[in-house]
């Protein structure tokens, strides 16, 4: 584990005398810390009081709030009645005070607890903090505060393609990922591990976000190294979840890295069949990653240039597979452009493995083992990042 990772992974709270500016207040949400009864809580609420959420620091899981303002009084109901149950709910009534709120929580049976809240002040983060946690600190302080004090559990050590991997997991969410402890230079390992540990904490945030939407939610995540070389690496992050809605779902995403810089790679960084400078648009559930290119330009390129080109190449390479009809299923339509506009992908020994996108009802069509674009073809259409490919 590289120097400083214990503090990075363990989210150790460092109290500083200088506090950061609350730039996140401009988003229209305010974050407060305080107590409900004797229990420490963190609460986030919209400026108009229409909705919010809070968690007990002991349990970390969200309780949903909805309400309104009655003059200066903020009235919030705790709970979700999305199915029209119309049952009595706990109520929080708050009066403004300098830099916060004070009031009472009342249960449907009449139990009353005192509530004291003050606007959250977050300590400045140490210089060696994971970039992902810095983004949470600056852009999503509610989530940053949720992670405070959480620690990772050390797991097995294994060797993959000549590289030594140390696994870590977060006990509550059971999210897991590894860091690289040998096989790259110390500087490369530090940059790579910042990405890997940042993604692990993203999964923890995703776990709690899922339970915020649905009390009977289910969220399970596992990871797997796919390919590692001196220049690139790919890691699969698979998630099965049910966060409310009609049915459960699952994702199989790949985290692809330039191991020399530690930066994440998009498909357009590796393969570009358009005109002009390759775009770099990161479409990621991490909402705190900004992109240098607009989604409109990115979407136009993917639909009008990349997808038709990929279909043409794959039809040449895999003519039978591209027109296959699965037994008991409708035609998967692999030769249709929209299946390849936003494919997931990762590095393999022989080329880039592309995985078509399908809606949940046709998810079986996405399980293909043949859709590899050979490196010999990829090298003829290099993307925006100079890489050493086989």
N, C-alpha and C positions, 0 to 999 in steps of 0.2 A: 504494500500500500504506500503510495507516494507521500512525501512529507506534507503534513497539514491535513490529510484526509480524515483523520479521526474527528477533527472539529468540523470539517466539511460534511462528512457523512452523518455525524451524530447530532448536528444542529444544536451545538452547545450554545446556550444563551450567554452572551457577553454584554453586561450592562455597562454602558458608556455614559459619560457626562454630557456629551453633545448629541443632540437628536436630529434626525433628518427632517426636511421639510415635507409636509403632507401633500405632495403633488397629486396623489391619488384622489384628493377631495374634489378635484375638478370633474371627476367622472360622475358626480351626482350622488355618490354613496359615501356614507360616513361610517367609520369604524370606531368602536368604543370598547374599553375594557373596564371591568368592575366586578360587582358581586350581585348574585341573586340569592337572598338569604345569606348563608355563609359560604356559598360556593362561588369560586372565581369563574367568570364567563367572558366571552368575546362576542360582541354584537355588531352586526352590520345592518344599516337601514338606508333606504333611499331618502333623498332630501325631502320628498313630499310625504314620507311616512307610509306609502302605499304597500310596500313589501320589504321584507328583510329576512334575517336569519340570525341564529346565535348558537353557540355551543358551550357546554360546560368544559372547562379545561381538563377535567378529569376524564371525560369520555370522548371529546373531540367531534362527535357526530352532530350534524346540524338539526336544529328545530326550526321549522319554517314559520315566518311571521307574515301577517297581512293586516292592514289597518288604515288609519287615516288620522288627520289632525282635527281636534275639536278646539278651536282657538289656538292656544299655546300648548294644550295637552296632546300628547302623542298616545294614541290608543292602538294597541297591537293585539291581535288574536294569535295564539300559538297553536299551530296544527294545520292540517290540510284536509279540506272537505271537497276534494275534486269530484267525488261521486255523489254529491248532494246529500250526505248523511244528515246534515242539519243538527248535529249534536252540540251540546254546550262545550266550549273550549276554554282553556286558561286564558286570562287576559292580563296584559301588562299596560298600566297607565303611568305615563311619565310626564313630569313637569321639567321645563328647562332650568338649568342652573349654569353658572359660569363654566364653560368648557365641558358641558356634559348634561346628564339628565338624572333625576331622582324620582322615585315613585314606588309602585307596588305591583307585585305579581299576585293574581288571585285565581285559585283553582275553581272549577265548577261547583265544588262542594263547600266553597267559602274559605279555604285556607289562604292566608295572606302572608307574603314574604316581602321584605324590603328589597328594593333594587337601587343600586348606586352605580352610575356609569360616568366615566370621563373619557374624553377623546384620546384615542390610542397614540402614544408616543413610542416610536420604534427606535431602538439604538442603531447607530450607524454600524454597517456590517464590516467585519474585519477584511483586510485586503485579500486574504486567501479564500474567501467564501466562494462557493460554486456560483458561476454566472447565472444559473437558473434561479437560485435562491435570491440573488441580488435583484433579479427581475420581479420576483414575488414581493420582496421587500418594498420595491419602488412602485409597483403597479397593482399588486393584490395583497395588501397587508393583512387582510383577514386570513388568507391561506397561509401566509408567512407565520402569523401568530399561531395558527393551528399546529404547524410543524414544530414549534419550539419545544425543546425537551425530548423529542422523539429520537430514538437511536436505532441503528441497524444492527442486526445479528449476523455475526460472521458464520459463513457456511463452508462448504467443501472447497478444496483447491484441486484444479485439474489442469491438464495440458491439452491444448487444442492447436493443431497444425504448428507445433513447436513453440507456442506461446503459453505462458503460465497464467491461469485465470483464478482469481479469488472471488468467490460468490458472496453476496450479501442479500439480506432480506429484511423487510420491515414487518415486525410480528403481527400487528393488528390487521393490516391489509393483505399480508403475505406476498406483497409485490417483491420481485427478485430480479437482480441483475448482477453482473460481475464487473470487476475492474481488472485491468491487465497489470501484472506485477513483474513480468520479465518478457524480453523479446523485442522491445523497442527501447530507444534511448530514454533517459529519465525525463527529458523535456517533452518528448512525444507521448510518453505514458501519462504525464500530468495533463496534457491537453485532451488526450483520448478519454481519460478517466473522468475529467470534468463533464464531458458529454454523457458518458455512461451513467454516472451517479446522478447527474441532472435528470436524465430520463427515468431513473428509478424513482426519484422524488416526484416527478410528473405523474407516474402511475399511482403513487400514494394519494396525491391530490385528486386524481381521477376516481379513485375508490371512494373517497369521502363525498365528492361531487355526485356520484351515483346514488349514494344513500340519502343525499339531501333531497332528491326528487321522489323517492319512493321508499317507504318504510320497510317493505319486504324485498329490497333490492338484492341482487347477487352480482358479485364482481370478482373475477378470478383471472390472474395474470401470470404468465410464465415467459421465460426468455430462453434463447438458444443461439450460440454462436454459429454462423453459417460459413464464413470465409474470412481468412486473415492472411495478409501478405505484408511485405514492407511498405507498400504504398496505399492499400485500401483495406477496409474490413466491412463486413455486414453482420448484423445481429437481428434476429427475428424477435419481435415482441408480440405475443399472442394474448388476446384478452377475450374472455367470455363474460357477458354481462346482461343483466336485466334491470334497467333503471326505470321501470314503468313502461306503459305502452302495450301494444298488442302481443308482442312476442319477444323472447330473448334475442340477442344478436352476438356476433363475434367479429373480431378484426385480427388480421395477421399482417402487421406492418414490419418493415425493415428499417433499421437505423443504419445508414450507409455513411462511412466516414473516410475522409482523406487523412490517413494516419500521419502524414508529414506535418499537417497544420492542425489536426484535430477538428476541423470544420465538417459539418454535415454536408452531404452531397445530394443534390436533386438529380433526377434523370437528365435534365437539361444541362447540368454540369458535366455529364459524361457523354451524352449523345445529343447532337443538334443537327436538325435537317432543315432549319429555316434560313431566312435571310438576315444579314446583319449580326449584331452582337447577341450571343446567347442570353436568354432571360435567366433570372434566378429568383424564382418565386417559391417560398417555402409554405406549403399547405400542411399545417400541423395543428393538432388540437391544443398545443401550447399557445395560448392566445397572446403571450407576451413576446413572441418572436415577430419582429417586423420584417418586411420584405422590401427589396429595392425596386421591384417591378410591380406594376398594377395587375390586378387579377384579370381585368378585361383583356389586356394584351396577352397574358399567359393563357387564358381560356381560348382566345382566338387561335393562337399558335397550336395549342393541343388539338383542337377540333378540326382545323382547316389544313394543317400541315403534318403534324406528328402522327395522328391516328391513321389517316389514309396511307401514309408512308409505311407505318408498322404493319398494317393489314397486307399491303402489297408484298412486303418482305416475308412475312410469316406464311402467306399463301405459297410463295415460292419454296420456302424451306420445309413447310409441313402441310402439303396440299390435302392430305387425307384428314389430318387432325382438325384442320380449320373448318371443315364442313361436317364434322361428326355429329350424330344425333344420339344422345344417351338413351339407353333403354328405359322406357317408362317416363321419359321427360320430353318436353318440347325441344325443338332445335335451339341449341345454346347460342347460335348466331355468332360464332367466333370471327366470322368474316365481316362483321358489321363494325363500322368505325367507332361507335360509341362505347364498345367494350374496351377500347384501347386508348381512350382519351386521357384517362388518369390511372394508368396501371401502377400497382405496386411493383417493386423490383429489388433485386439484390445481386451481388457479384457471385459467380461460381467459377469453377475451374475452366470451363470452355467459353463462357460468355455471360451476358447479363440475362438473368432469369426474369421474365415479365409475367405478371399475373393479372388477368383481365378483371374488370370490375363488374359485379352483378348485384341487383337488389337482393334482399334477404330471401325472398321466395324462390330465387334461382341460385342460391349460394352454392349448390352442388356443382354448378357449371364452372365455378372459379377454381376448382381443385384440378389443375392441369399440371402435368409433369414435363411437358415437351417444349414449352414456349421459351426457348433460349435463343437469344440473338448473339451470334458468334462474335468474338472480339475482332476477328478479321474485318467484319462489316462495321462494327462500332468505330474502329480506328479510322475508317474512311470518312466518318462524320463526327469528329471530336466535339465535345461540349465546351463549356466555358472554363473548365479547370484542367490544367495540364497534369495528366496522370500517367503512371507507368503501368500499362496493362499487358497481360501475356500476349 
